[in-house]
Amino acid sequence: MFQEVGEYVGAIGRLFDSEQLGVKLSSNERAPIEQEYTRERAGAFDEKV
């Protein structure tokens, strides 16, 4: 993903500089997790245990 430490630091800096970018990336990452881990699925798992 990042070849150099400076690239990593620069990417983190862009997140701090752009609230819009942070919101976009977090919502893009949150959506699949919310679809996969619903309350219903968690409840079904608890019932198995």
C-alpha positions in Angstrom: 0.0 0.0 0.0 2.6 2.6 1.1 6.1 2.2 -0.1 7.6 4.9 2.1 6.9 6.3 5.6 6.4 9.7 4.1 3.5 8.4 1.9 1.8 7.1 5.0 2.3 10.3 6.9 1.1 12.3 4.0 -2.1 10.2 3.7 -2.8 10.8 7.4 -2.2 14.5 7.0 -4.7 14.6 4.2 -7.3 13.0 6.5 -6.7 15.7 9.1 -6.8 18.5 6.4 -10.0 17.3 4.7 -13.0 16.6 6.9 -14.9 15.7 3.7 -12.3 13.0 2.8 -12.5 11.5 6.3 -16.2 11.3 6.2 -16.2 9.7 2.7 -13.6 7.1 3.6 -15.2 6.2 6.9 -18.7 5.8 5.4 -17.2 3.7 2.6 -15.7 1.4 5.2 -18.6 1.4 7.5 -21.2 0.3 5.0 -20.0 -3.3 4.5 -19.5 -3.8 8.2 -23.1 -2.6 8.9 -24.4 -5.0 6.3 -22.5 -7.9 7.6 -22.9 -7.5 11.3 -26.6 -6.7 12.0 -28.3 -7.0 15.3 -30.3 -9.9 13.9 -27.2 -11.8 13.0 -25.6 -11.1 16.3 -28.7 -12.4 18.1 -28.7 -15.5 16.0 -25.1 -16.1 16.8 -25.8 -15.7 20.6 -28.6 -18.2 20.4 -26.2 -20.8 18.9 -23.7 -20.3 21.8 
